[in-house]
């Protein structure tokens, strides 16, 4: 299927590694112009080099901090200026710290809010004028499977990811008449560094090993295995392409059937 992404301009936040990086690379494979945004320059440059090698397309790199409004605005402005337009915004961020309620003070709650929800609001606010100018656009908000079934010890993520779902649904209604589609996409157990950290922490708490935890968790997935970042990325790219012309306001999971909730 031709997704119609040739020469479309996509900004992917937190795209130096993990799901963001896989999604940025998938956009480039479909012929899109990609802007990478993250803090770590070495990882960004490596992602840029990998994209060039695999697709022949050169990503634009913007370095910055997702919790800083000025950095997000600069990323949007540079993406639009570099490629002459902005058609797609992918909001993504790393997960906030794991822990139980008693572990978090006001600063921890504020930090999780700034990272997990406010960064998406700021990026969307900056991007919307460009999407409206194009007359059509796509916004995709990465969340977590916790928006369907909360995960133990991920209180901060459980709380603010649900806020992103409400933001997604409401925004889709507001900007739909302008030709802009807005969706949320959550990973199940996709093999990323974040999941390695969570499995290792679980192994430590249960006096087990990461390998045993992985085997135990894989049994909960009907497909019997963890997903690959590329599998998640292919879904993300479809939702942010002209091939998707009528899915909006939805929250979807790429989880191998793990979550049983509707």
C-alpha positions as CSV (number, residue, x, y, z in Angstrom):
1,X,0.0,0.0,0.0
2,X,1.2,3.5,-0.9
3,X,0.7,5.5,2.3
4,X,1.0,8.8,0.4
5,X,3.8,10.1,2.6
6,X,6.3,11.2,-0.1
7,X,7.6,14.6,0.8
8,X,5.3,15.0,3.7
9,X,7.0,16.7,6.7
10,X,6.9,14.9,10.0
11,X,8.3,16.0,13.4
12,X,8.8,13.1,15.8
13,X,9.6,14.0,19.4
14,X,11.9,12.0,21.6
15,X,13.2,10.3,18.5
16,X,16.8,9.4,19.3
17,X,15.9,6.0,20.6
18,X,13.1,3.5,21.2
19,X,9.7,3.9,19.7
20,X,10.4,7.4,18.6
21,X,13.4,6.4,16.6
22,X,11.7,3.4,15.0
23,X,8.8,5.6,14.0
24,X,11.0,8.3,12.5
25,X,12.9,5.7,10.5
26,X,9.6,4.2,9.3
27,X,8.4,7.6,8.1
28,X,11.7,8.0,6.1
29,X,11.2,4.6,4.5
30,X,7.8,5.8,3.2
31,X,9.4,8.9,1.6
32,X,8.6,11.5,4.3
33,X,10.9,14.3,5.4
34,X,11.7,13.8,9.1
35,X,12.8,16.1,11.9
36,X,14.3,14.4,14.9
37,X,14.0,16.0,18.3
38,X,15.8,14.8,21.5
39,X,18.3,15.9,24.1
40,X,21.2,13.5,23.4
41,X,23.2,14.6,20.4
42,X,25.2,11.5,19.9
43,X,22.1,9.3,19.8
44,X,20.3,11.8,17.4
45,X,23.3,11.8,15.1
46,X,23.4,8.0,15.1
47,X,19.7,7.9,14.2
48,X,20.3,10.4,11.5
49,X,23.1,8.3,10.0
50,X,21.1,5.1,10.2
51,X,18.2,6.8,8.4
52,X,20.6,8.1,5.7
53,X,22.1,4.7,5.2
54,X,18.8,2.8,5.1
55,X,16.6,5.2,3.2
56,X,18.9,7.8,1.5
57,X,17.0,10.5,3.2
58,X,18.6,13.0,5.6
59,X,16.7,13.9,8.8
60,X,16.9,17.3,10.3
61,X,18.1,17.2,13.9
62,X,16.9,19.6,16.6
63,X,18.4,19.2,20.1
64,X,16.3,20.2,23.1
65,X,14.5,19.3,26.2
66,X,10.8,18.3,26.1
67,X,10.1,20.0,29.4
68,X,11.2,23.4,28.0
69,X,8.6,25.3,26.1
70,X,11.1,27.3,24.1
71,X,12.9,24.1,22.9
72,X,9.6,22.6,21.7
73,X,8.7,25.8,19.8
74,X,12.1,25.8,18.2
75,X,11.7,22.2,17.1
76,X,8.4,23.0,15.4
77,X,9.7,26.2,13.8
78,X,12.8,24.5,12.5
79,X,10.9,21.5,11.1
80,X,8.5,23.7,9.2
81,X,11.3,26.0,7.9
82,X,13.7,23.2,6.9
83,X,11.1,21.4,4.8
84,X,8.8,24.3,3.9
85,X,5.8,22.8,5.7
86,X,4.7,20.6,8.6
87,X,2.1,17.9,8.1
88,X,2.6,15.5,10.9
89,X,3.3,15.8,14.7
90,X,4.2,12.7,16.7
91,X,4.2,13.5,20.4
92,X,6.4,11.1,22.4
93,X,8.3,11.2,25.6
94,X,10.1,8.8,28.0
95,X,8.1,7.5,30.9
96,X,8.2,9.1,34.3
97,X,9.8,7.2,37.3
98,X,8.2,4.1,38.6
99,X,7.0,3.9,42.2
100,X,4.1,3.9,44.6
101,X,2.2,6.8,45.9
102,X,4.3,7.4,49.0
103,X,7.4,7.7,46.9
104,X,6.4,10.9,45.1
105,X,6.5,14.5,46.4
106,X,5.1,17.5,44.6
107,X,8.2,18.0,42.5
108,X,7.9,14.4,41.2
109,X,4.2,15.0,40.2
110,X,5.0,18.3,38.6
111,X,7.9,16.8,36.7
112,X,5.8,14.0,35.4
113,X,3.1,16.4,34.3
114,X,5.6,18.6,32.5
115,X,7.1,15.7,30.6
116,X,4.1,13.4,29.9
117,X,1.2,15.8,29.3
118,X,2.3,19.5,29.1
119,X,5.0,18.7,26.5
120,X,2.3,17.3,24.2
121,X,0.1,20.4,24.8
122,X,3.0,22.7,24.0
123,X,4.0,20.9,20.8
124,X,0.5,20.7,19.6
125,X,-0.1,24.4,20.2
126,X,3.1,25.2,18.2
127,X,2.3,22.8,15.4
128,X,-1.4,23.6,14.8
129,X,-0.9,26.8,12.8
130,X,1.3,24.8,10.3
131,X,-1.2,22.0,10.0
132,X,-4.0,24.4,9.5
133,X,-2.0,26.2,6.8
134,X,-1.5,22.9,5.0
135,X,-5.3,22.3,5.1
136,X,-4.8,18.8,6.4
137,X,-2.7,17.1,9.1
138,X,-2.1,14.4,11.6
139,X,-1.3,14.4,15.3
140,X,-0.4,11.2,17.1
141,X,0.1,11.0,20.8
142,X,2.1,8.1,22.2
143,X,0.7,6.8,25.4
144,X,0.8,3.3,27.1
145,X,-1.2,0.2,27.5
146,X,-1.9,1.6,31.0
147,X,-4.6,3.8,29.5
148,X,-6.7,0.6,29.1
149,X,-5.5,-1.3,32.2
150,X,-3.3,0.6,34.8
151,X,0.1,-1.0,35.5
152,X,1.4,-1.6,38.9
153,X,4.1,0.8,40.2
154,X,3.6,3.2,37.3
155,X,1.3,5.6,39.2
156,X,2.7,8.8,37.5
157,X,2.4,7.3,34.0
158,X,-1.0,5.8,34.7
159,X,-2.3,9.2,35.8
160,X,-0.9,11.5,33.1
161,X,-1.3,9.1,30.1
162,X,-5.0,9.1,30.9
163,X,-4.8,12.9,30.6
164,X,-3.4,12.5,27.2
165,X,-6.3,10.3,26.2
166,X,-8.8,13.0,27.2
167,X,-6.7,15.6,25.4
168,X,-6.6,13.5,22.3
169,X,-10.4,12.9,22.2
170,X,-11.3,16.5,22.8
171,X,-8.7,17.9,20.4
172,X,-9.9,15.6,17.6
173,X,-13.4,17.0,17.9
174,X,-12.1,20.6,17.8
175,X,-9.8,20.3,14.9
176,X,-11.5,17.7,12.8
177,X,-13.5,20.3,10.8
178,X,-10.1,21.7,9.8
179,X,-9.0,18.4,8.3
180,X,-6.7,17.4,11.2
181,X,-6.8,13.9,12.6
182,X,-5.8,13.2,16.1
183,X,-5.2,9.8,17.7
184,X,-3.4,8.1,20.6
185,X,-1.3,5.0,20.2
186,X,0.0,2.8,23.1
187,X,2.5,0.1,23.2
188,X,2.1,-3.1,25.1
189,X,5.3,-5.0,25.8
190,X,7.5,-3.7,23.0
191,X,11.2,-4.5,23.2
192,X,12.8,-1.2,24.1
193,X,15.3,0.1,26.6
194,X,12.4,1.3,28.8
195,X,11.0,-2.2,29.0
196,X,14.3,-3.7,29.8
197,X,14.6,-1.3,32.7
198,X,11.1,-2.2,33.9
199,X,11.7,-5.9,33.6
200,X,15.0,-5.6,35.5
201,X,13.3,-3.7,38.3
202,X,10.5,-6.3,38.5
203,X,13.2,-9.1,38.6
204,X,14.9,-7.3,41.5
205,X,11.6,-6.9,43.4
206,X,10.7,-10.5,43.0
207,X,14.1,-12.0,43.5
208,X,14.1,-13.3,39.9
209,X,16.0,-12.6,36.7
210,X,15.1,-10.4,33.7
211,X,15.0,-13.4,31.5
212,X,12.5,-15.2,33.8
213,X,10.4,-12.0,34.0
214,X,10.3,-11.8,30.2
215,X,9.3,-15.4,29.9
216,X,6.5,-14.9,32.5
217,X,5.2,-11.8,30.8
218,X,5.3,-13.3,27.4
219,X,2.8,-15.9,28.6
220,X,0.3,-13.2,29.1
221,X,0.4,-12.1,25.4
222,X,-1.7,-14.2,23.0
223,X,1.0,-13.9,20.3
224,X,3.4,-15.3,22.9
225,X,6.2,-12.8,22.5
226,X,7.2,-9.2,23.0
227,X,6.7,-6.9,20.1
228,X,9.4,-5.2,18.1
229,X,9.7,-1.4,17.8
230,X,9.2,-1.7,14.0
231,X,5.8,-3.3,14.5
232,X,4.7,-0.4,16.6
233,X,6.2,2.1,14.1
234,X,4.3,0.7,11.1
235,X,1.0,1.3,12.9
236,X,2.1,4.8,13.9
237,X,3.0,5.8,10.4
238,X,-0.2,4.5,8.9
239,X,-2.2,6.6,11.4
240,X,-0.2,9.6,10.4
241,X,-0.6,9.2,6.6
242,X,-3.1,10.1,3.9
243,X,-4.0,6.4,3.8
244,X,-5.7,7.1,7.1
245,X,-8.4,9.5,6.2
246,X,-11.2,8.6,8.7
247,X,-9.7,7.3,12.0
248,X,-9.6,10.1,14.5
249,X,-10.2,10.6,18.2
250,X,-9.2,7.0,18.9
251,X,-6.9,5.3,21.4
252,X,-5.3,2.1,19.9
253,X,-2.9,-0.4,21.4
254,X,-0.1,-2.4,19.7
255,X,0.1,-5.1,22.3
256,X,-0.3,-8.5,20.6
257,X,-3.7,-8.9,22.3
258,X,-2.3,-8.6,25.8
259,X,-4.8,-6.1,27.2
260,X,-8.3,-7.6,27.6
261,X,-10.1,-4.3,28.4
262,X,-12.1,-2.5,25.7
